[in-house]
């Protein structure tokens, strides 16, 4: 099974476990996650984003202060902006927070449902999926010199033909390098690979 298939499988598990949706920030480094997956209601995501709630969210604060899993109702961090009460209006009434990984590459996630608290077995299943996603999306420690050269030219705006000419390789060879980078960074497009490489300080 490929890493992409593994990711899709775990996300499907989370969808089944979280009727009101989930939100994951994977490998948060330098205050930004390398990958984000979320299925919370779009209206709530819009409010959360436009209000700048990320830095005020008690669930995020909990995730940076510890690792493990916890029901939202058991988190005792103050919520002066009433974020949890607002989210409940969009079906996120009960939830579980998950945090794993070292502080310099922390993964923080939440899963929600509208009707009842998560039972222990469900929390364990959510946590297992989040940990699996954390592991499978671990960014590489480095790229090859050839991969970096190819990405830098594309990032600078060169088209494939121009980049290949500058590297003195065929266009098909350039495309092969870019494909290998996308696979290594779990990116669906070259533009996404460029961004992930920058975020991971590989470029």
Residue pairs with C-beta under 8 A, 6 or more apart in sequence:
1 9
3 136
3 137
3 186
4 186
6 132
6 136
7 133
7 136
7 137
7 186
10 129
10 132
10 133
10 136
11 37
11 129
11 133
13 125
13 129
14 22
14 24
14 111
14 126
14 129
14 130
15 22
15 39
17 111
17 122
17 125
17 126
17 129
18 39
18 111
18 112
18 113
18 126
19 112
19 113
19 114
19 115
20 40
20 41
20 90
20 91
20 92
20 93
20 95
20 112
20 113
20 114
21 38
21 39
21 40
21 41
21 91
21 92
21 111
21 112
22 37
22 38
22 39
22 40
22 109
22 110
22 111
22 112
22 126
23 36
23 37
23 38
23 39
23 40
23 109
23 110
24 35
24 36
24 37
24 38
24 107
24 108
24 109
24 110
24 130
24 133
25 33
25 35
25 36
25 107
25 108
25 109
26 33
26 34
26 35
26 36
26 37
26 107
26 133
26 134
26 137
27 33
27 34
27 35
27 101
27 105
27 106
27 107
27 134
27 137
27 138
27 139
28 34
28 105
28 106
28 107
28 108
29 104
29 105
29 199
29 200
29 201
30 199
30 201
32 199
33 107
34 137
34 139
34 196
34 199
34 200
35 137
35 186
35 196
37 133
38 45
40 48
40 87
40 90
40 92
40 112
41 90
41 91
41 92
43 90
44 86
44 87
44 90
44 92
47 53
47 86
48 54
48 57
48 83
48 87
51 81
53 81
53 83
54 60
56 80
56 81
56 83
57 83
58 75
58 77
58 78
58 79
58 83
58 84
59 72
59 75
59 95
59 97
59 108
59 110
60 108
61 77
62 70
62 75
62 77
62 97
62 99
63 97
63 98
63 99
63 106
63 108
63 109
64 99
64 103
64 106
64 108
65 77
66 99
67 99
67 100
67 101
67 106
68 98
68 99
68 100
68 127
69 96
69 97
69 98
69 99
69 123
69 124
69 126
69 127
70 96
70 97
71 94
71 95
71 96
71 97
71 117
71 118
71 123
72 84
72 94
72 95
72 96
72 97
72 110
72 112
73 94
73 117
75 97
79 85
87 112
91 112
91 114
92 112
92 114
93 112
93 113
93 114
93 115
94 112
94 113
94 114
94 115
94 116
94 117
94 118
95 110
95 111
95 112
95 113
95 118
96 110
96 111
96 118
96 122
96 123
96 126
96 127
97 108
97 109
97 110
98 107
98 108
98 109
98 110
98 111
98 126
98 127
98 130
98 131
99 106
99 107
99 108
99 109
100 106
100 107
100 127
100 130
100 131
100 134
101 107
101 134
105 138
107 130
107 133
107 134
109 126
109 130
111 118
111 126
118 126
137 186
139 185
139 196
139 200
139 202
140 184
140 185
140 200
140 202
142 202
143 151
143 181
143 184
143 197
143 202
143 203
146 177
147 177
147 180
147 181
147 184
148 197
148 202
148 203
149 167
150 163
150 167
150 174
150 177
150 178
150 181
151 178
151 181
151 190
151 193
151 194
151 197
151 203
152 203
153 162
153 163
153 166
153 167
154 160
154 163
154 178
154 190
154 194
155 194
155 198
155 203
158 166
160 171
160 174
160 175
161 171
163 174
164 170
164 171
164 173
164 174
167 174
178 190
178 193
181 187
181 190
181 193
181 197
182 188
182 189
182 190
182 192
182 193
185 192
185 193
185 196
185 197
185 200
186 196
187 193
187 195
187 196
194 203
197 203
